[in-house]
Structures are given as structure tokens and as C-alpha cells.
Amino acid sequence: MYDTEHEDFRAAFRAFVAAEITPHLEEWESAGIVPRELFTAAGKAGFIGMAVPSEYGGGGVPDFKFSAVIAEEIGATGISGAGLGLGTHNDICLPYILSLATPEQKERWLPGLASGELIAAVAMTEPGTGSDLAGISTTARRTDHDGADEYVVNGTKTFITNGINADLVITVARTDRDSRHGGLSLLVLERGMEGFTRGRNLDKVGLHAQDTAELFFDGVRVPAANLLGEEGGAFRHLVANLPQERLGIAIQALGASRAALEQTLDYVKQRTAFGKPIGSFQNTRFVLAEIATEVDIAQSFVDDCIRLHNTGELSPEEAAKAKWWVSELQGRIIDRCLQLHGGYGYMSEYPIAKAYTDARITRIYGGTTEIMKEVIGRGLGL
């Protein structure tokens, strides 16, 4: 699946996590945010902007396998909260800039995004609109103000990953009230624009090191030069990029599942009950045998999806299958592994407890399990 260069990259990223993230994780979990310096450190080390052309300071290698390695390691090392911002920046936001930005926009944004000096977010979800993108009510009205071609943006977004740290927010806004899907556009809102404010850093069940925020737009004047892609083309642009986002979630969820299995195998070999290791009991062996089988089967499908994505052949339906199946599998596996830890599994000091709370969101963000099944069902002609 991976070549030597990918495995070398994995070893380097694992060392980066051990040196730059793990020692600070407890502090960042308490703070509810990672410092901006994490992004610049990752940029300097080559873990941001791998697909960004070298003339803009990126790695110049459009190979998704490098992103897949990072996603696996984020899941495996238990840094989901701290790592989610990097993944969002790299694998969700940057593809929009790379595929849709004009040469002028690329000159303006890509160097900072590749170095980590600029942090990106994408703002789709609204208080009354989750997976139904056609229900977005944030508006962007085009106007000629004192000779300047601008959009005036009004609305509210919520659950925005990197919401506090972000300098560039790729915002989905309605530019045509009379068209549901065709009336949406992407505008890049920048830190410091008048009328653009941030609400509270939301208190979540898990992923505590990740800043997830509310964003408010009150008459924000956005230059028309910040339109990303075609006016009215947001729905099409979003649909084109969602398979990579969903595949990334599946990869990370699978990495976390495998890590939970490995942690539990170690635990049951050491923990004793009735005078012998609990791993020697038939129920324990059967549970872990089932988990090991499910992880390996899921790995085979996810690896196929990565190969398809690298050749531009991954369909929205295949990505949806990976996302819902593996995220649901992650929930089942970690729950069963926690059970085998007994009372210790419920203690926050044990990695399995953190894995349990962090896992719950993967069945929701990037499109809920129910929406994934809807995508697949429509693909079946139903």
C-alpha cells in the first residue's frame, strides 16, 4: 500500500507528534485550543501543504497517501483533538484553494497556508442547518460600494473547526435566494474584516484540544476578489471535495480503532482476575478475535479507497461507505475495548477513556451516518 518514502514520512511525523504534541496535550486539552505555533512548526517540518506547488512553498507532491499517513497516525497516537485542526487545514481547506483559486488568490494565500502562518477553516454548518446544505441561510449580497465590487455577508455559522485560530474562513453563503443548490457561493473571509466576529469556543464531549467555534457575520464587506470558484457554484464545489473529507475521517477512525485493539491486547495480558490474565478467558479471546478481523477487513476497503482517490476514481458513494462503516465500527470497537478494561476503562487517565469520548463525533461530522446511507441509496437509483 505504502512505499518507502511514505513510511519514512510516517516515522518523521510520529517523531514530530512525540516531540511537539504529546508533551503538551494535557495542557491543550484543558485550554480547549492548540497554539498557532503548532501550525508553523508543522509547516516547517513539511507536514502542512504537501500538495501545494513548490513555487508557493509547499511540498509539490499531490499524493494523498501522505495525508493518509498523517490521518492514520493522528488516530493511532490519540491526538485526535490536537490533530483535527491540522487535518482540516490540509485535507479539507487546501483542496478548495488548490482547485478553485485564481492565480492572484494563490499568490496571496498559498505561501502562508503552506507555512502554517495562515490557518484555514471552512464554514458550512449553521445553527438551523446541519447536513442539509441547501438550507443555508447566510447571505452574500453583491454590491458596488464607492466603486468597490463587494459582497455584504450576513449570517451565523456554528461547530466550525479551527474557528478561533482561523485566518481564512472558506464560507458558504447564499448569493441567490431563488435557487436552492445553485444559489450558494464560496467566499473567503479574512481575520480582521469589520463585522466578522467569533463567539465562544464551544465546550464539547470530546476533542477538547480542538477549537470549535461560532462565527458571526454582521454586514461584512468582502471584496469580490475573494470569491472562490464560480458564483453559484458552491454546491458543486462542495460535492467534489466531500469524498476526500469523508475518506480522511474513515482513515483516522480506523487508526484509532487499531490503536484501541493494541492497547487492549496489552492490558488483558497484564490484568489478572481469578488468578490468571483476563486475556486467557474465552470471552476475551473471542471479542478481540472479532475486533482484529473487523479492523483488517475495514483496512482492506479503506486502502482500496485511498488508491482510487489517488487516481481520481473515488466516487461519492464509495467515500460515504467508508465513512459511515468505519466510524460506526470505531464506536463499537472502542466501546468493547473499554468494557474489557473494566472500571479502569472509565478513568480519564487511561487512553481508552479519551478514545471513547473522541470517537463519538466521527459518526456526525463530515455528514452523519444517516446522510451517508442516503448518498449511497441515491447512488443505487433509489
Protein Blocks (a to p, Z undefined) as FASTA:
>chain_A
ZZfklmmmmmmmmmmmmmmmmmmmmmmmmnopacfklmmmmmmnopgoklpcfklopnop
acfklmmmmmmmmmmnopmmmmmmmmmmmmmmmmmmmmmmcfklmmmmmmmmmnomaccd
ddfbdfklcklmmlpcbdcddddeehiacdddedddehiehklmpmbdcddddfbfkbmk
lmcccddddehiahiacddddddfblmlpccdddddehiacdfklpghjehilmmmmmmm
mmmmmmmmmmmmmmmmmmmmmmmmmmmmmpcgehiafklpmklmmmmmmmmmmmmmmmmm
mmmmmmmmmnopacfklmmmmmmmmmmmmmmmmmmmmmmnmmmlmpmklmklmmmmmmmm
mmmggpafklmmmmmmmmnoZZ
